[in-house]
Amino acid sequence: AQSVTQLGSHVSVSEGALVLLRCNYSSSVPPYLFWYVQYPNQGLQLLLKYTSAATLVKGINGFEAEFKKSETSFHLTKPSAHMSDAAEYFCAVSDRGADGLTFGKGTHLIIQP
Amino acid sequence: EAGVTQSPTHLIKTRGQQATLRCSPISGHTSVYWYQQALGLGLQFLLWYDEGEERNRGNFPPRFSGRQFPNYSSELNVNALELEDSALYLCASSLVINMGANTEAFFGQGTRLTVV
């Protein structure tokens, strides 16, 4: 079985500040890990994915995430927040089996001017 | 290239009725996934179809069903609608049978189902 925990349903940062969104996973096998972003009234868009290559993964819009096996974490970061980053962010895990993607409950990112 | 398309964008039904939601995957994608996004419950996996077969289903009652057609488009049916079924229903498609390999899932804009 696989699961994802996203710490913090809401995260608020100032424009220009560091963005850190936390994700911890559990998986019985080496996982694939994903971060998706959802803007209001839209579907989900892939930000980045980890598929057992480099542990530091760079994505779109300046986001990156680091896979840490010892901590079972895949936190999402961006050095400098922009107003356009305000959205819902979902972490997801796949154990490559028949369960599809398992999503976390999401973190709503708020950017303060 | 056209993305994943879902129809209708909004649907209002009365409790007890049936709802049918449709999804057209990206051309060439054989796998279609359905997710329910209800307020406060996050994204819940509903169903997974590949090559016309149901491969897996989430923890939902049998009144949630669907099918995949020969052209890989898919339909989600919800019978005997309940108020708690009100949610955004998202469809995603991917190239490979195991979502998560060296590919990614592409999501549609969703169908907003409201049960009154």
Interface residues (C-beta under 8 A of the other chain):
Chain A: P31 Y32 F34 Y36 N41 Q42 G43 L44 Q45 L46 K49 T51 F90 S94 D95 R96 G97 A98 D99 G100 L101 T102 F103 G104 K105 G106
Chain B: V4 Y33 Y35 L41 G42 L43 F45 W48 R55 N56 L90 A92 N98 M99 G100 A101 N102 E104 A105 F106 F107 G108 Q109 G110
